[in-house]
Amino acid sequence: MAKTTLKTGATGNSEAAYVKFVENIVVKLTENTALFPDVEPERDVLEQLLSEFKRTQADAAYRDKRMVVIKNQAYATLKAEVYRMSLYVERQAAGDEAMILAAGFIPSKRGMRVLEPAPKPKIFIVEVNAQISGVADLKVNGWRRVLAYRFEYRKKNSDSHWNPVLSSKSKVTITGLEPVQEYEFRVAYIGRNPQITYSDIVSSYVF
């Protein structure tokens, strides 16, 4: 039974190839709406995230560090949305290779093994700088099959929801935190298997 893959069909792993890959998905889903009747809201979200990523690419063209970080975050968010779209297409296609191709994805080869869930991150480090207010640097050990890293934070001893930050890198800088407050942080790998396992929670005061 064929499944969707995240192969772009191009050699290498460049951002330009990925943009073309996502553009083709949007076009194919628009052309074949009858095959995917519930796709419209998700397709529109995908198109918006693609446009946002292109904008951040232009902003980061001169290698401004802040703009590069924003671009990388937009790239990770786009990849996560493509992954969610691939799961929808896979459910609709029910193993039909033609339907997978009609959505702009490349089907897997027959007999492909089921991928294991992403492992629990083992090494997760939170660093704060007493000289820089409201900032925390988060680092996690990498995983070779990762699609994106999902970092989350919230104030400790509160009922507030976790604030997610997606990144294509294994480290990220969180800004805008409230000074002299204790926060909780956690991270998870986003892989091909939809199951997510978070790291142990790390608590730290932010200056």
N, CA and C of each residue as an Amber inpcrd file, in Angstrom:
protein
   621
   0.8480000  -1.2010000   0.0000000   0.0000000   0.0000000   0.0000000
   0.8780000   1.2450000   0.0000000   0.6870000   2.1180000  -0.9720000
   1.5070000   3.3190000  -1.0880000   1.1220000   4.3520000  -0.0310000
   2.1250000   5.0860000   0.4280000   1.9060000   6.1750000   1.3760000
   2.5210000   7.4460000   0.8050000   2.1380000   8.5910000   1.3650000
   2.7660000   9.8400000   0.9380000   4.1810000   9.9100000   1.5020000
   5.0540000  10.5370000   0.7560000   6.4050000  10.8170000   1.2510000
   6.6110000  12.3260000   1.1960000   7.7010000  12.7690000   1.7760000
   8.0290000  14.1930000   1.7460000   9.1990000  14.4570000   0.8030000
   9.3900000  13.5730000  -0.1500000  10.4350000  13.7710000  -1.1550000
  10.0210000  14.8850000  -2.1100000  10.9620000  15.7610000  -2.4280000
  10.6580000  16.8730000  -3.3320000  10.8160000  16.4880000  -4.7960000
  11.4860000  15.3740000  -5.0420000  11.7190000  14.9820000  -6.4300000
  12.9230000  15.6520000  -7.0450000  13.6200000  16.4700000  -6.2370000
  14.8080000  17.1730000  -6.7290000  16.0320000  16.6590000  -5.9800000
  17.1890000  16.7730000  -6.6110000  18.4320000  16.4040000  -5.9420000
  18.8020000  17.5120000  -4.9580000  19.4210000  17.1110000  -3.8580000
  19.7810000  18.1030000  -2.8450000  18.5940000  18.4360000  -1.9620000
  18.8010000  19.3800000  -1.0590000  17.7580000  19.7350000  -0.0990000
  17.6490000  21.2490000   0.0280000  17.6830000  21.9420000  -1.1200000
  17.7020000  23.3950000  -1.0930000  16.3230000  23.9670000  -0.8020000
  16.3100000  25.1780000  -0.2850000  15.0430000  25.8620000  -0.0200000
  14.2870000  26.1080000  -1.3210000  15.0110000  26.3990000  -2.3910000
  14.3630000  26.6600000  -3.6850000  13.6150000  25.4240000  -4.1730000
  14.2230000  24.2480000  -4.0160000  13.5650000  23.0030000  -4.4300000
  12.3220000  22.7560000  -3.5780000  12.4120000  23.0790000  -2.2860000
  11.2680000  22.8540000  -1.4070000  10.1250000  23.7960000  -1.7520000
  10.4440000  25.0380000  -2.0890000   9.4090000  25.9960000  -2.4970000
   8.6700000  25.4810000  -3.7320000   9.3970000  24.9840000  -4.7170000
   8.7680000  24.4320000  -5.9280000   7.8910000  23.2300000  -5.5890000
   8.3700000  22.4080000  -4.6750000   7.6170000  21.2410000  -4.2180000
   6.2740000  21.6640000  -3.6240000   6.2940000  22.6710000  -2.7420000
   5.0630000  23.1270000  -2.0910000   4.1630000  23.8410000  -3.0940000
   4.7450000  24.6220000  -3.9770000   3.9490000  25.2880000  -5.0180000
   3.1930000  24.2600000  -5.8500000   3.8490000  23.1410000  -6.1710000
   3.2060000  22.0930000  -6.9640000   2.0580000  21.4460000  -6.1900000
   2.2360000  21.2710000  -4.8810000   1.1680000  20.7010000  -4.0550000
  -0.0620000  21.6070000  -4.0970000   0.1530000  22.9090000  -3.9450000
  -0.9620000  23.8600000  -3.9630000  -1.6840000  23.8080000  -5.3050000
  -0.9120000  23.7830000  -6.3840000  -1.5110000  23.7280000  -7.7330000
  -2.3050000  22.4410000  -7.9220000  -1.7210000  21.3090000  -7.5680000
  -2.3800000  20.0140000  -7.7660000  -3.6540000  19.9000000  -6.9280000
  -3.6000000  20.3730000  -5.6870000  -4.7810000  20.2970000  -4.8330000
  -5.8930000  21.2030000  -5.3530000  -5.5110000  22.3090000  -5.9780000
  -6.5020000  23.2030000  -6.5750000  -7.1300000  22.5620000  -7.8170000
  -6.2890000  21.9200000  -8.6170000  -6.7830000  21.2760000  -9.8350000
  -7.6580000  20.0580000  -9.5390000  -7.3800000  19.3940000  -8.4200000
  -8.0620000  18.1280000  -8.1200000  -8.9050000  18.2140000  -6.8560000
  -9.5850000  19.3320000  -6.7040000 -10.4140000  19.5440000  -5.5200000
 -11.4720000  18.4510000  -5.3640000 -11.9870000  17.9420000  -6.4610000
 -13.0290000  16.9070000  -6.3900000 -12.5340000  15.6480000  -5.6860000
 -11.2330000  15.3720000  -5.7790000 -10.6800000  14.1930000  -5.1160000
 -10.4590000  14.4200000  -3.6290000 -10.3210000  15.7040000  -3.2540000
 -10.0150000  16.0490000  -1.8620000 -11.0110000  17.1180000  -1.4000000
 -12.2530000  16.7340000  -1.1400000 -13.3320000  17.6950000  -0.8940000
 -13.1640000  18.5530000   0.3580000 -12.3900000  18.0800000   1.3360000
 -12.2530000  18.8240000   2.5920000 -10.9400000  19.5840000   2.6860000
 -10.2560000  19.7520000   1.5760000  -8.8940000  20.2610000   1.6220000
  -8.8070000  21.7860000   1.6490000  -9.8770000  22.4820000   1.2640000
  -9.7620000  23.9240000   1.0150000  -9.1870000  24.7370000   2.1730000
  -9.6880000  24.5970000   3.4110000  -9.1070000  25.4330000   4.4760000
  -7.6220000  25.1680000   4.6740000  -7.2420000  23.8750000   4.6920000
  -5.8340000  23.5270000   4.9060000  -4.9680000  23.9660000   3.7380000
  -5.4890000  23.8570000   2.5260000  -4.7290000  24.2920000   1.3510000
  -4.4700000  25.7870000   1.4060000  -5.4850000  26.5610000   1.8430000
  -5.3140000  28.0090000   1.9490000  -4.2660000  28.3670000   3.0000000
  -4.2730000  27.6330000   4.1120000  -3.2620000  27.8560000   5.1510000
  -1.8790000  27.5580000   4.5990000  -1.7480000  26.4560000   3.8680000
  -0.4670000  26.0940000   3.2660000   0.0190000  27.1800000   2.3110000
  -0.8850000  27.7170000   1.5080000  -0.5240000  28.7670000   0.5560000
  -0.0740000  30.0300000   1.2860000  -0.7500000  30.3570000   2.3840000
  -0.3660000  31.5350000   3.1770000   1.0130000  31.3650000   3.8060000
   1.2690000  30.1730000   4.3440000   2.5740000  29.9220000   4.9630000
   3.6900000  29.9260000   3.9270000   3.3820000  29.4490000   2.7190000
   4.3690000  29.4930000   1.6380000   4.6930000  30.9380000   1.2770000
   3.6790000  31.7720000   1.1680000   3.9000000  33.1950000   0.8580000
   4.7090000  33.8670000   1.9530000   4.4040000  33.5160000   3.2110000
   5.1360000  34.1000000   4.3360000   6.5950000  33.6770000   4.3070000
   6.8540000  32.4170000   3.9770000   8.2390000  31.9550000   3.9000000
   8.9930000  32.6680000   2.7860000   8.3690000  32.8460000   1.6420000
   9.0190000  33.5710000   0.5440000   9.3670000  34.9950000   0.9690000
   8.4570000  35.6180000   1.7190000   8.7220000  36.9830000   2.1940000
   9.9210000  37.0120000   3.1310000   9.9880000  36.0380000   4.0480000
  11.1130000  36.0140000   4.9860000  12.4190000  35.6820000   4.2750000
  12.3410000  34.9010000   3.1910000  13.5440000  34.6370000   2.3920000
  14.1110000  35.9360000   1.8360000  13.2200000  36.7740000   1.3180000
  13.6580000  38.0630000   0.7710000  14.2330000  38.9460000   1.8670000
  13.5970000  38.9480000   3.0350000  14.0690000  39.7750000   4.1510000
  15.4430000  39.3260000   4.6450000  15.7100000  38.0170000   4.5290000
  16.9680000  37.4600000   5.0330000  18.0740000  37.4320000   3.9810000
  17.8000000  37.9940000   2.8210000  18.7530000  37.9130000   1.7090000
  20.0980000  38.5520000   2.0350000  20.0930000  39.5490000   2.9200000
  21.3420000  40.2470000   3.2540000  21.9860000  39.7120000   4.5190000
  21.5120000  38.5220000   4.9660000  22.1150000  37.7670000   6.0640000
  22.0150000  38.4580000   7.4200000  21.0370000  39.3410000   7.5730000
  20.7750000  39.8930000   8.8920000  20.3980000  38.7460000   9.8300000
  21.0670000  38.6330000  10.9790000  20.9010000  37.4680000  11.8460000
  19.4640000  37.2980000  12.3090000  18.8310000  38.3970000  12.6890000
  17.4440000  38.3030000  13.1640000  16.5190000  37.8340000  12.0460000
  16.7190000  38.3500000  10.8410000  15.8860000  37.9630000   9.7130000
  16.1160000  36.4960000   9.3260000  17.3440000  36.0260000   9.4890000
  17.6440000  34.6270000   9.1880000  16.9230000  33.7120000  10.1770000
  16.9150000  34.0950000  11.4580000  16.2000000  33.3150000  12.4760000
  14.7120000  33.2660000  12.1540000  14.1330000  34.4140000  11.7930000
  12.7090000  34.4670000  11.4520000  12.4250000  33.6070000  10.2270000
  13.3180000  33.6510000   9.2510000  13.1470000  32.8250000   8.0450000
  13.1800000  31.3390000   8.3980000  14.1180000  30.9460000   9.2440000
  14.2230000  29.5370000   9.6280000  12.9790000  29.0670000  10.3760000
  12.4180000  29.9370000  11.2000000  11.1880000  29.5940000  11.9100000
  10.0250000  29.4360000  10.9360000   9.9520000  30.3290000   9.9410000
   8.8970000  30.2360000   8.9280000   9.0600000  28.9620000   8.0960000
  10.3050000  28.5800000   7.8350000  10.5910000  27.3560000   7.0720000
  10.1110000  26.1230000   7.8480000  10.3990000  26.1010000   9.1540000
   9.9760000  24.9720000   9.9840000   8.4570000  24.8970000  10.0770000
   7.8030000  26.0520000  10.1860000   6.3380000  26.0790000  10.2450000
   5.7420000  25.5680000   8.9410000   6.3320000  25.9670000   7.8120000
   5.8690000  25.4980000   6.5030000   6.0290000  23.9840000   6.3880000
   7.1660000  23.4610000   6.8070000   7.4030000  22.0240000   6.7320000
   6.4010000  21.2580000   7.5840000   6.1040000  21.7920000   8.7680000
   5.1420000  21.1220000   9.6420000   3.7540000  21.0800000   9.0050000
   3.3730000  22.1580000   8.2980000   2.0660000  22.1900000   7.6380000
   2.0310000  21.2350000   6.4500000   3.1280000  21.1250000   5.7070000
   3.2010000  20.1700000   4.6070000   3.0690000  18.7440000   5.1520000
   3.6940000  18.4950000   6.2760000   3.5860000  17.1810000   6.9030000
   2.1370000  16.8660000   7.2670000   1.4340000  17.8400000   7.8730000
   0.0220000  17.6230000   8.2240000  -0.8160000  17.3800000   6.9600000
  -0.4970000  18.1290000   5.8910000  -1.2220000  17.9360000   4.6410000
  -0.9680000  16.5400000   4.0780000   0.2560000  16.0460000   4.2260000
   0.5770000  14.7090000   3.7130000  -0.2400000  13.6410000   4.4310000
  -0.4930000  13.8400000   5.7170000  -1.3090000  12.8690000   6.4590000
  -2.7530000  12.8860000   5.9650000  -3.2810000  14.0800000   5.6730000
  -4.6420000  14.1860000   5.1330000  -4.7340000  13.4770000   3.7840000
  -3.7630000  13.7470000   2.9110000  -3.7720000  13.1220000   1.5810000
  -3.6570000  11.6040000   1.7160000  -2.8230000  11.1540000   2.6270000
  -2.6420000   9.7180000   2.8290000  -3.9460000   9.0450000   3.2570000
  -4.6910000   9.7100000   4.1370000  -5.9800000   9.1510000   4.5680000
  -6.9640000   9.1000000   3.4020000  -7.0120000  10.1680000   2.6260000
  -7.9460000  10.2180000   1.4930000  -7.5720000   9.2130000   0.4010000
  -6.2800000   9.0630000   0.1680000  -5.8230000   8.2020000  -0.9200000
  -5.9810000   6.7230000  -0.5950000  -5.8620000   6.3740000   0.6860000
  -6.0130000   4.9780000   1.1150000  -5.1510000   4.0250000   0.2830000
  -3.9300000   4.4440000   0.0180000  -2.9970000   3.5890000  -0.7020000
  -2.9900000   3.7520000  -2.2080000  -3.8570000   4.5960000  -2.7640000
  -3.9470000   4.8010000  -4.2090000  -2.8240000   5.7330000  -4.6690000
  -1.8620000   5.2070000  -5.4160000  -0.7180000   5.9970000  -5.8690000
  -1.1530000   7.1650000  -6.7480000  -2.1580000   6.9500000  -7.5950000
  -2.6220000   7.9980000  -8.4990000  -3.1700000   9.1880000  -7.7140000
  -3.8850000   8.9130000  -6.6290000  -4.4220000  10.0010000  -5.8150000
  -3.3110000  10.7620000  -5.1010000  -2.3070000  10.0540000  -4.6550000
  -1.1640000  10.7070000  -3.9990000  -0.4670000  11.6430000  -4.9810000
  -0.2620000  11.1660000  -6.2050000   0.3510000  11.9950000  -7.2460000
  -0.5430000  13.1850000  -7.6000000  -1.8580000  12.9780000  -7.5650000
  -2.8050000  14.0480000  -7.8890000  -2.7560000  15.1720000  -6.8710000
  -2.2300000  14.8870000  -5.6810000  -2.1020000  15.9130000  -4.6450000
  -0.7320000  16.5720000  -4.6520000   0.1400000  16.1550000  -5.5730000
   1.4610000  16.7690000  -5.6770000   2.5410000  16.0850000  -4.8620000
   2.2000000  14.9810000  -4.1940000   3.1780000  14.2420000  -3.4050000
   3.7190000  13.0540000  -4.2040000   4.8560000  12.5470000  -3.7580000
   5.4530000  11.3710000  -4.3880000   5.1230000  10.1640000  -3.5120000
   4.4970000   9.1350000  -4.0900000   4.1410000   7.9600000  -3.2810000
   5.3620000   7.1350000  -2.9050000   5.2300000   6.4240000  -1.7960000
   6.3030000   5.5420000  -1.3540000   6.3250000   4.2850000  -2.2080000
   7.4340000   3.5810000  -2.1340000   7.5240000   2.2990000  -2.8040000
   6.7370000   1.2700000  -2.0040000   6.2070000   0.2970000  -2.6810000
   5.4390000  -0.7450000  -2.0030000   6.3400000  -1.4960000  -1.0250000
   5.7490000  -1.8180000   0.1280000   6.5030000  -2.5710000   1.1200000
   7.3630000  -1.7030000   2.0150000   7.2410000  -0.3670000   1.9040000
   8.0310000   0.5040000   2.7710000   7.6610000   0.2460000   4.2280000
   8.6450000   0.1700000   5.0950000   8.3750000  -0.1350000   6.4900000
   7.7090000   1.0500000   7.1870000   6.9570000   0.7400000   8.2090000
   6.3180000   1.7920000   8.9950000   7.3800000   2.4680000   9.8550000
   7.4380000   3.7630000   9.8260000   8.4550000   4.4890000  10.5750000
   8.1280000   4.5060000  12.0580000   9.1640000   4.3890000  12.8650000
   8.9930000   4.4190000  14.3140000   8.7160000   5.8480000  14.7740000
   8.0240000   5.9850000  15.8990000   7.7910000   7.3350000  16.4460000
   9.1110000   8.0160000  16.7770000   9.1050000   9.3230000  16.7690000
  10.3050000  10.0800000  17.1430000  10.6620000   9.7740000  18.5970000
  11.9390000   9.6520000  18.9130000  12.3360000   9.3500000  20.2910000
  12.1690000  10.5580000  21.2110000  12.2260000  10.3070000  22.4980000
  12.1870000  11.3790000  23.4800000  13.5430000  12.0800000  23.5030000
  13.5830000  13.4030000  23.3540000  14.8650000  14.1120000  23.4290000
  15.5250000  13.8950000  24.7910000  16.8070000  13.5730000  24.7770000
  17.5010000  13.2370000  26.0210000  18.3170000  14.3930000  26.5860000
  18.8840000  15.1880000  25.7180000  19.7370000  16.2930000  26.1830000
  19.0820000  17.6070000  25.8050000  18.5190000  18.2820000  26.7820000
  17.8100000  19.5440000  26.5500000  18.3580000  20.5740000  27.5240000
  18.9050000  21.6510000  27.0000000  19.5940000  22.6590000  27.8120000
  18.9190000  24.0110000  27.6370000  18.6900000  24.6810000  28.7550000
  18.1390000  26.0400000  28.7560000  19.1790000  26.9610000  29.3700000
  19.5490000  27.9970000  28.6440000  20.5370000  28.9580000  29.1280000
  19.9500000  30.3580000  29.1270000  20.1400000  31.0850000  30.2320000
  19.7070000  32.4740000  30.3090000  20.9210000  33.3430000  30.6070000
  20.8390000  34.5760000  30.1580000  21.9460000  35.5190000  30.3330000
  21.4830000  36.6540000  31.2320000  22.1490000  36.8170000  32.3650000
  21.7510000  37.8460000  33.3210000  21.9200000  39.2530000  32.7540000
  22.7110000  39.3750000  31.6770000  22.9570000  40.6880000  31.0890000
  21.9220000  41.0550000  30.0270000  21.1320000  40.0600000  29.5880000
  20.1420000  40.3160000  28.5430000  18.7720000  39.9430000  29.0920000
  17.8930000  40.9150000  29.1990000  16.5990000  40.7090000  29.8430000
  15.6080000  39.9800000  28.9310000  14.8770000  39.0190000  29.5130000
  13.7700000  38.3640000  28.8060000  14.1540000  37.4340000  27.6820000
  15.3480000  36.8420000  27.7540000  15.8340000  35.9920000  26.6690000
  16.2940000  34.6430000  27.2290000  15.9750000  33.5760000  26.5070000
  16.4500000  32.2380000  26.8740000  16.8950000  31.5100000  25.6100000
  18.0380000  30.8480000  25.6930000  18.5510000  30.0370000  24.5830000
  18.2700000  28.5670000  24.8780000  17.5950000  27.8820000  23.9550000
  17.2320000  26.4870000  24.1310000  18.0090000  25.6290000  23.1370000
  18.5610000  24.5210000  23.6290000  19.3370000  23.6200000  22.7710000
  18.9420000  22.1830000  23.0740000  18.8780000  21.3610000  22.0180000
  18.5420000  19.9530000  22.1810000  19.4450000  19.1250000  21.2750000
  19.7080000  17.8930000  21.6890000  20.5020000  17.0180000  20.8160000
  19.7240000  16.7300000  19.5380000  20.4100000  16.7110000  18.4230000
  19.7470000  16.5250000  17.1360000  19.2870000  15.0940000  16.9220000
  18.3810000  14.9430000  15.9640000  17.8930000  13.6160000  15.5460000
  17.8980000  13.5990000  14.0230000  18.5050000  12.5920000  13.4370000
  18.7710000  12.6130000  11.9910000  17.5120000  12.5470000  11.1360000
  16.3940000  12.0460000  11.6720000  15.1710000  11.9410000  10.8790000
  14.1870000  13.0750000  11.1520000  14.6160000  14.0830000  11.8400000
  13.7050000  15.1530000  12.2500000  13.2460000  15.9900000  11.0550000
  11.9800000  16.4030000  11.0850000  11.4640000  17.3610000  10.1090000
  11.5210000  18.7660000  10.6760000  11.2960000  18.8720000  11.9810000
  11.3580000  20.1600000  12.6680000  11.4670000  19.8880000  14.1670000
  11.8920000  20.9090000  14.8870000  11.9580000  20.8310000  16.3440000
  10.8460000  21.7180000  16.9110000  10.0930000  21.1750000  17.8710000
   9.0000000  21.9230000  18.4870000   9.4000000  22.2820000  19.9160000
   9.8230000  23.5270000  20.1020000  10.1450000  24.0390000  21.4330000
   8.8800000  24.6760000  22.0240000   8.6810000  24.5140000  23.3390000
   7.5090000  25.0980000  23.9930000   7.9180000  25.6960000  25.3390000
   7.1920000  26.7370000  25.7460000   7.4820000  27.3750000  27.0330000
   6.2060000  27.9440000  27.6400000   6.2340000  28.1190000  28.9710000
   5.1350000  28.7580000  29.6890000   5.6360000  29.1470000  31.0790000
   4.9210000  30.0400000  31.7400000   5.2770000  30.4010000  33.1060000
   5.0410000  29.2110000  34.0220000   5.9240000  29.0400000  34.9920000
   5.7750000  27.9380000  35.9260000   4.6450000  28.2200000  36.9110000
   3.9940000  27.1550000  37.3560000   2.8940000  27.2420000  38.3230000
   1.7340000  28.0840000  37.8100000   1.4690000  27.9600000  36.5420000
   0.3300000  28.6700000  35.9600000  -0.4680000  27.6900000  35.1150000
  -1.6980000  28.0520000  34.8250000  -2.5530000  27.2040000  33.9930000
  -2.5050000  27.6160000  32.5280000  -1.5580000  28.4770000  32.2010000
  -1.4740000  28.9650000  30.8190000  -1.0420000  27.8400000  29.8820000
  -1.4370000  27.9430000  28.6190000  -1.0970000  26.9290000  27.6330000
   0.3710000  27.0540000  27.2460000   0.8910000  26.0040000  26.6780000
   2.2710000  26.0150000  26.2010000   2.3650000  26.8520000  24.9320000
   3.3810000  27.6750000  24.8350000   3.6270000  28.4960000  23.6410000
   4.6320000  27.7780000  22.7500000   4.2170000  27.3730000  21.5420000
   5.1190000  26.6170000  20.6690000   5.9870000  27.5170000  19.7880000
   7.2010000  27.0610000  19.5480000   8.1050000  27.7130000  18.5890000
   8.7120000  26.6010000  17.7420000   8.4060000  26.5870000  16.4560000
   8.9480000  25.5800000  15.5520000  10.2610000  26.0740000  14.9520000
  11.2150000  25.1720000  14.8280000  12.5110000  25.5510000  14.2730000
  13.0600000  24.4100000  13.4400000  13.7610000  24.7550000  12.3760000
  14.4320000  23.7350000  11.5690000  15.7960000  23.3810000  12.1630000
  16.2190000  24.1400000  13.1720000  17.5030000  23.9170000  13.8420000
  17.2750000  23.3530000  15.2360000  18.3180000  22.7370000  15.8010000
  18.2060000  22.1270000  17.1260000  18.4210000  23.1210000  18.2560000
  18.4940000  24.3870000  17.9140000  18.5920000  25.4100000  18.9460000
  17.7830000  26.6290000  18.5210000  17.2660000  27.3410000  19.5030000
  16.4340000  28.4990000  19.2120000  16.5650000  29.4920000  20.3570000
  16.3720000  30.7620000  20.0530000  16.3910000  31.8110000  21.0660000
  14.9760000  32.3250000  21.2680000  14.5030000  32.2660000  22.5080000
  13.1810000  32.7710000  22.8580000  13.3390000  34.1750000  23.4270000
  12.6250000  35.1400000  22.8650000  12.6910000  36.5130000  23.3460000
  11.3190000  36.9590000  23.8480000  11.2850000  38.1180000  24.4930000
  10.0170000  38.6690000  24.9560000   9.4780000  38.0190000  26.2160000
  10.3120000  37.2730000  26.9430000   9.8750000  36.6660000  28.1960000
   9.8120000  37.7240000  29.2940000   8.9650000  37.4900000  30.2740000
   8.7980000  38.4550000  31.3540000   9.9600000  38.3080000  32.3460000
  10.6930000  39.3820000  32.6120000  11.8570000  39.2980000  33.5110000
  11.4570000  38.9030000  34.9380000  12.4280000  38.3040000  35.6210000
  12.2890000  37.8970000  37.0320000  11.0830000  36.9660000  37.2000000
  10.9330000  36.0500000  36.2740000   9.8720000  35.0570000  36.3380000
  10.4780000  33.6820000  36.0650000   9.8740000  32.6570000  36.6530000
  10.3350000  31.2980000  36.3920000   9.4800000  30.6860000  35.2930000
  10.1410000  30.0950000  34.3130000   9.4580000  29.4950000  33.1660000
   9.7520000  28.0000000  33.0980000   8.8540000  27.2900000  32.4230000
   9.0630000  25.8840000  32.1070000   9.2800000  25.7530000  30.6010000
  10.1910000  24.8600000  30.2320000  10.5140000  24.6560000  28.8230000
  10.5160000  23.1510000  28.5170000  10.1460000  22.8020000  27.2940000
  10.2170000  21.4240000  26.8350000  10.4050000  21.4310000  25.3190000
  10.7410000  20.2760000  24.7630000  10.9810000  20.2000000  23.3210000
  10.5910000  18.8090000  22.8270000  10.2320000  18.7170000  21.5650000
   9.9180000  17.4270000  20.9420000  10.3890000  17.4510000  19.4980000
  10.7130000  16.2660000  18.9900000  11.0270000  16.1330000  17.5730000
   9.7260000  15.9390000  16.7980000   9.6240000  16.5680000  15.6380000
   8.5260000  16.2830000  14.7150000   9.0970000  15.4180000  13.6020000
   8.5980000  14.1880000  13.5190000   9.1030000  13.2500000  12.5300000
   8.0120000  12.8220000  11.5660000   8.3010000  11.8150000  10.7930000
   7.3340000  11.3170000   9.8050000   6.1420000  10.6510000  10.4890000
   6.3940000   9.9880000  11.6030000   5.3160000   9.4140000  12.3960000
   4.6690000  10.5300000  13.2220000   3.3320000  10.6460000  13.2410000
   2.6790000  11.7630000  13.9200000   2.7840000  11.7420000  15.4410000
   3.2120000  10.6290000  16.0240000   3.3110000  10.5710000  17.4860000
   4.4350000  11.4710000  17.9840000   4.1480000  12.2570000  19.0350000
   5.1260000  13.1990000  19.5840000   5.4150000  12.8340000  21.0310000
   6.6920000  12.8000000  21.3870000   7.1110000  12.5510000  22.7610000
   7.9750000  13.7160000  23.2240000   7.5160000  14.4100000  24.2670000
   8.2470000  15.5840000  24.7510000   9.4010000  15.1840000  25.6690000
  10.3650000  16.0750000  25.7570000  11.4700000  15.9130000  26.6970000
  10.9710000  16.1350000  28.1260000  11.8330000  15.8680000  29.0880000
  11.5290000  16.2660000  30.4550000  11.4460000  17.7940000  30.5000000
  10.6200000  18.3010000  31.3940000  10.4760000  19.7530000  31.5330000
  11.6720000  20.3280000  32.2760000  12.1890000  21.4300000  31.7690000
  13.3000000  22.1440000  32.4070000  12.7730000  23.4910000  32.8980000
  12.9910000  23.7960000  34.1630000  12.5620000  25.0670000  34.7340000
  13.7510000  25.9990000  34.8880000  13.5120000  27.2850000  34.6470000
  14.6090000  28.2550000  34.7870000  14.0380000  29.6440000  35.0020000
  14.7170000  30.4370000  35.8430000  14.3360000  31.8390000  36.0160000
  14.8950000  32.6430000  34.8490000  14.1110000  33.6210000  34.4100000
  14.5240000  34.5270000  33.3470000  14.7890000  35.8900000  33.9610000
  15.9270000  36.4780000  33.6380000  16.2990000  37.7620000  34.2250000
  15.7020000  38.9310000  33.4450000
